Amino acid sequence: MGVEGINGSVDIAVSGLRAQSRRLNAISSNIANASTTRTAEGGPYRRRDVVLATEGDEISGVTVQHVGPDLSTDFKRVHMPGHPDANESGYVLMPNVSLPQEMMSLVVASRAYQANAAVLKRYQEMVNVTLELLR
């Protein structure tokens, strides 16, 4: 493996750290707004989804392709007649956030972040051993 290959693996791990950090931020926002029935745009909060993509055709890092609302799931309707956002029938549209799903996504993103950090730590240890051998 040439020098480019070593730096390439570091670049891949760094891109993974950035991508998982964005996922963690989106998941945190989803959890924080799980009960938000009114946003600045009007209507309930719509969960944010992060779409990741590879940077090229070969072995490479990852980029955040898109961070946006999840349009594939509907809002939940909850019967709450006294709520200020209730309709004439007493139903309130609640965010399309599923806390168990968000917690599982949080664990997955956290573990992926830790794995990328471990790659960087091993790289640093490898560089230190190489420097010791050269002395």
Residue pairs with C-beta under 8 A, 6 or more apart in sequence:
6 123
8 59
8 60
9 119
9 123
10 119
10 120
10 123
11 61
12 59
12 60
12 61
12 62
12 119
13 116
13 117
13 119
13 120
13 123
14 61
14 116
14 120
15 55
15 61
15 62
15 63
16 61
16 62
16 112
16 113
16 115
16 116
16 119
17 113
17 116
17 117
17 120
18 64
19 50
19 52
19 62
19 63
19 64
20 109
20 110
20 112
20 113
20 116
21 113
22 50
22 64
22 67
23 50
23 52
23 105
23 109
23 112
24 106
24 109
24 110
24 113
26 48
26 49
26 50
26 67
27 102
27 105
27 106
27 109
28 106
29 48
30 47
30 48
30 97
30 102
31 97
31 99
31 102
31 103
31 106
33 45
33 95
33 97
34 45
34 95
34 97
34 99
34 102
35 94
35 95
36 44
36 45
36 95
37 44
37 45
37 83
37 85
37 92
37 93
37 94
37 95
38 44
38 85
39 45
43 75
43 93
44 75
44 85
44 93
44 94
44 95
44 96
45 95
45 97
46 69
46 70
46 71
46 75
46 95
46 96
47 69
47 70
47 73
47 95
47 96
47 97
47 102
48 67
48 68
48 69
48 70
49 67
49 68
49 69
49 70
50 64
50 66
50 67
51 64
51 65
51 66
51 67
51 68
52 62
52 63
52 64
52 65
53 62
53 63
53 65
54 60
54 61
54 62
54 63
55 61
55 62
55 63
70 96
73 96
74 96
75 93
75 94
75 95
75 96
76 93
76 94
76 95
76 96
77 91
77 92
77 93
77 94
78 91
78 92
78 94
79 90
79 91
79 92
80 86
80 90
80 91
80 92
81 90
83 92
85 92
85 93
86 92
